[in-house]
Amino acid sequence: MKVAFTTYAAAFQCPGGGEIQLMKSRDVLMRMGTEVVLFDNWSDSLKGFDILHMFSVQGGSYNLVAYAKQVGIPVVVSPVIWISDEPNDYPMSEIQFILENADIICPNSQLEAEMLTTSFKDFSTKMHVTHNAVCRSFFEQHDQTLFRKRYQIFEDFVLYVGNIEHRKNLARLAEATARIGIRLVIVGAVRDEKYYRAVERACMGALTVVPYIQNDSVMLKSAYAACSCFALPSLLETPGLAAMEAAASGCKLVITEKGSTKEYFGNSALYVDPYSVNDIEEKLRQALMSSKNHDVDLTTAMRAFSWENTGTQIYAAYKRARSQQC
């Protein structure tokens, strides 16, 4: 089977969890024997592929989906999105078109599947859940001194890993850490410079920003080992690859209640209302005061979410998509 992977045009200009999901999915499928090509609009012809797999339903993706349907190529879509009740600037008509023309839709959770059906229309017959996953190397023990020495951080700190943008709700997290009097360490790139300045002001000086660290690097794993807790109080998550990595690494986890997080982390994380600084502060204090140095229950739960399992789920989606074309 030959599969074309594609995504929206600007995705890899500032990569985050969605882009990691794409590349890790490619890696595991290729190990399983599936030929996966990162589709090149300049040189590749869709007619040479058995499947088009679209990652993300951000704007600008619908033309390729429409062409694939026109030439009879099955379309599998991983939406990588969560539509909340809050106002948003998503291209809803384009998303509707993509989902309608997909042969199979691969949300990252059952909760995401239900959300898509509620936000658009009943696509339940097309749904095929393919979970996000975490690399096995995050379950290993890593030396925290590598990160501390490299970035000269020898105090307790709350860690966030991801891009700096409004959806990640870092300004409220920064205000909460400032109230507690603990340093906030951010590992990631700046997507929104104006928002970054707001985060910087809210931290009252106790902020360290580390540029993007490669997902599979020892340095990132050292950062997880070094932190006092990991925080991801986003306005929504599906469920956040960095949170899964932190959980696998044994971090105490403070995470948003919005999105599909509870389907992955169950009762082993502290959930916050992302719109309440008071709630974020309270849950951070609970995590920091906890005597648990290593959350065994949370780490154990993460072992079910391997890329090998995800690859099997995706391949099954491809088989369904092709069978529907026959």
C-alpha positions in Angstrom: 0.0 0.0 0.0 1.3 3.5 -0.9 0.0 6.4 1.2 0.4 10.1 0.7 0.7 12.1 3.9 -0.2 15.8 3.7 -1.2 18.7 5.9 -2.0 22.4 5.6 0.7 24.6 4.0 2.0 26.4 7.1 2.1 23.5 9.5 5.8 22.9 9.7 6.7 26.6 9.9 6.3 26.3 13.7 5.8 22.6 14.4 3.9 21.4 17.4 2.0 18.2 18.5 0.1 17.8 15.3 3.3 17.7 13.3 4.9 15.3 15.6 1.8 13.1 15.4 2.2 13.1 11.6 5.9 12.2 11.6 5.6 9.5 14.3 2.7 8.0 12.4 4.8 7.9 9.3 7.7 6.3 11.1 5.6 3.4 12.6 3.7 2.7 9.4 6.9 2.5 7.4 8.3 0.0 10.0 5.2 -2.0 9.5 5.8 -2.2 5.8 3.5 0.6 4.4 5.1 3.0 1.9 4.4 6.5 3.2 5.4 9.6 1.2 5.3 13.1 2.4 3.3 14.5 -0.5 5.0 17.1 -2.7 2.5 19.3 -4.5 5.2 20.2 -7.0 6.2 16.8 -8.2 3.8 14.0 -6.9 0.7 12.8 -8.7 -2.1 11.6 -6.4 -3.0 9.0 -9.0 0.1 7.0 -8.0 -1.2 6.5 -4.4 -3.7 4.1 -2.7 -4.6 6.5 0.1 -4.5 10.3 0.8 -4.1 10.9 4.5 -4.8 14.5 5.5 -3.5 15.6 8.9 -5.5 18.6 10.2 -8.5 20.3 8.8 -7.1 23.8 8.9 -7.9 26.2 6.1 -6.5 25.5 2.6 -6.7 21.7 2.7 -10.0 21.2 1.0 -8.8 21.5 -2.7 -6.6 18.5 -2.5 -9.3 16.4 -0.8 -11.7 17.5 -3.5 -9.3 16.4 -6.2 -8.6 13.0 -4.5 -12.4 12.3 -4.5 -12.5 13.3 -8.2 -9.9 10.8 -9.2 -11.1 8.1 -6.9 -8.4 8.1 -4.3 -9.7 7.1 -0.8 -9.3 10.0 1.7 -8.5 9.4 5.4 -8.6 12.5 7.6 -7.0 13.0 11.1 -8.8 16.3 12.1 -6.4 17.3 15.0 -9.0 19.8 16.2 -11.4 20.5 19.0 -14.3 22.8 18.5 -15.4 24.4 21.8 -18.4 26.5 22.7 -16.2 29.6 22.6 -16.0 31.8 19.5 -13.3 30.7 17.1 -11.8 31.6 13.8 -11.8 28.0 12.3 -12.9 27.8 8.6 -16.1 25.9 9.5 -17.4 25.5 6.0 -14.1 24.1 4.8 -13.9 21.7 7.7 -17.5 20.5 6.9 -16.5 19.9 3.3 -13.4 17.9 4.3 -15.3 15.7 6.8 -18.1 15.1 4.3 -15.6 14.0 1.6 -13.5 11.9 3.9 -14.0 8.1 3.5 -12.7 7.6 7.1 -12.2 10.2 9.9 -9.6 9.4 12.5 -10.1 11.5 15.7 -7.7 11.0 18.5 -10.4 10.0 21.0 -14.0 8.9 21.3 -14.7 12.3 22.9 -13.3 14.0 19.8 -15.5 11.9 17.6 -18.6 12.9 19.6 -17.5 16.6 19.5 -17.2 16.5 15.7 -20.6 14.9 15.3 -22.1 17.6 17.6 -20.3 20.5 15.9 -21.0 19.4 12.3 -23.3 16.5 11.6 -23.5 12.8 12.3 -20.3 11.3 10.8 -20.4 8.4 13.2 -20.3 5.7 10.5 -17.0 7.2 9.3 -15.3 7.5 12.7 -12.3 5.3 13.4 -10.4 6.4 16.6 -6.6 6.4 16.3 -5.1 7.4 19.6 -2.1 9.7 20.1 0.9 7.9 21.5 4.2 8.3 23.4 7.6 6.9 22.5 8.9 4.1 24.8 12.1 6.0 25.6 10.1 8.4 27.8 9.4 5.6 30.2 13.1 5.2 30.9 14.9 7.0 33.8 16.8 10.2 32.6 19.3 12.4 34.3 17.8 15.7 35.4 21.2 17.4 35.8 21.7 17.5 32.0 18.9 20.0 31.6 19.6 21.9 34.8 23.3 22.5 34.0 22.7 23.4 30.4 20.2 26.1 31.2 21.5 27.0 34.7 18.2 26.2 36.5 18.9 24.8 40.0 15.6 25.7 41.7 12.2 24.0 41.6 10.1 24.8 38.5 6.9 24.2 36.7 7.5 23.0 33.1 5.5 23.6 30.0 6.5 22.2 26.6 4.9 23.5 23.5 4.5 26.6 21.3 3.8 30.0 22.9 0.3 31.0 21.7 -3.0 32.1 23.1 -4.6 28.6 22.9 -2.1 27.3 25.4 -3.2 29.7 28.0 0.3 30.5 29.3 -0.6 34.0 30.6 -2.9 32.6 33.2 -0.3 29.8 34.0 2.3 32.5 34.4 0.1 34.5 36.7 -0.5 31.4 38.8 3.2 30.5 39.1 4.0 34.1 40.0 1.5 34.0 42.9 3.0 30.7 44.2 6.5 32.1 43.8 7.9 29.3 41.6 9.7 29.6 38.3 7.9 28.8 35.0 10.1 27.1 32.4 8.8 27.1 28.8 10.3 24.8 26.2 9.1 25.8 22.8 8.9 28.4 20.0 7.1 31.7 19.9 4.1 31.6 17.6 2.6 34.9 18.9 5.1 37.6 19.9 2.5 39.9 21.4 1.1 37.1 23.6 4.6 36.1 24.6 5.2 39.6 26.0 2.0 39.2 28.1 3.3 35.9 29.5 6.6 37.5 30.3 5.0 40.3 32.2 2.7 37.9 34.1 5.7 35.9 35.4 7.2 38.8 37.3 10.7 37.8 36.3 10.5 34.1 37.2 10.5 32.9 33.6 12.9 30.8 31.6 12.2 30.3 27.9 14.2 27.5 26.2 14.0 27.3 22.4 12.4 24.3 20.8 14.1 21.0 21.7 13.8 18.1 19.4 11.0 15.7 20.5 13.2 12.6 20.9 16.2 14.3 22.4 17.8 13.3 25.7 17.7 17.0 26.7 13.9 17.1 26.6 13.6 13.9 28.6 16.0 15.5 31.2 13.7 18.5 31.4 10.8 16.2 32.3 12.9 14.5 34.9 13.9 17.8 36.5 10.6 19.6 36.8 8.5 19.7 40.0 5.4 19.3 37.9 4.2 19.6 34.3 1.4 22.0 33.5 -0.7 22.3 30.3 -3.8 24.4 31.2 -4.7 25.0 27.5 -8.1 26.3 26.4 -8.4 22.8 24.9 -6.2 19.7 24.2 -6.6 16.5 22.2 -4.9 15.5 24.7 -1.4 17.1 24.2 1.6 15.0 23.2 3.8 16.8 25.6 1.4 15.9 28.4 1.6 12.2 27.4 5.4 12.4 27.4 5.4 14.1 30.8 3.1 11.4 32.2 5.2 8.6 30.8 8.3 10.3 32.4 6.6 10.2 35.8 5.8 13.9 36.1 2.9 15.2 38.3 0.4 16.5 35.8 -1.8 19.6 35.9 -3.8 19.8 32.8 -6.9 21.4 31.2 -10.3 19.8 31.6 -11.3 21.0 28.1 -10.9 18.5 25.3 -10.1 14.8 25.4 -7.7 14.8 28.4 -9.8 12.8 30.8 -10.1 9.9 28.2 -6.3 9.6 28.3 -5.3 10.5 31.9 -8.3 9.3 33.9 -8.1 10.0 37.6 -4.3 10.3 37.7 -4.0 14.0 36.7 -5.2 17.2 38.3 -7.6 19.0 36.0 -8.1 22.8 35.8 -10.7 25.2 34.5 -8.4 27.0 32.1 -10.3 30.3 32.5 -9.7 30.4 36.3 -6.2 31.6 37.5 -7.4 30.6 41.0 -8.1 27.0 40.0 -4.8 26.8 38.1 -3.0 28.1 41.2 -4.8 25.7 43.5 -4.1 22.6 41.4 -0.4 23.6 41.0 -0.1 23.9 44.8 -1.7 20.5 45.2 0.8 19.0 42.8 3.8 20.7 44.3 2.8 19.6 47.8 2.2 16.0 46.8 4.6 13.5 48.3 4.5 11.5 45.1 7.8 11.9 43.2 6.8 9.5 40.5 3.2 8.9 39.5 3.2 5.2 38.9 -0.5 5.0 38.0 -0.2 7.7 35.4 2.9 6.3 33.9 1.4 2.8 33.8 -1.7 4.2 32.0 0.4 5.7 29.3 1.9 2.3 28.3 -1.3 1.5 26.5 -0.7 4.4 24.1 2.3 3.1 22.0 3.0 4.2 18.4 2.9 0.5 17.5 -0.8 0.4 18.6 -1.5 3.6 16.8 0.1 2.3 13.6 -2.2 -0.8 13.8 -5.2 1.5 14.3 -4.3 3.7 11.3 -3.6 0.7 9.0 -7.1 -0.6 9.9 -8.5 2.8 8.9 -6.8 2.5 5.5 -8.3 -1.0 4.9 -11.7 0.4 5.7 -11.3 3.3 3.4 -10.1 1.1 0.5 -12.9 -1.4 1.0 -15.5 1.3 0.7 -14.1 2.2 -2.7 -14.6 -1.3 -4.0 
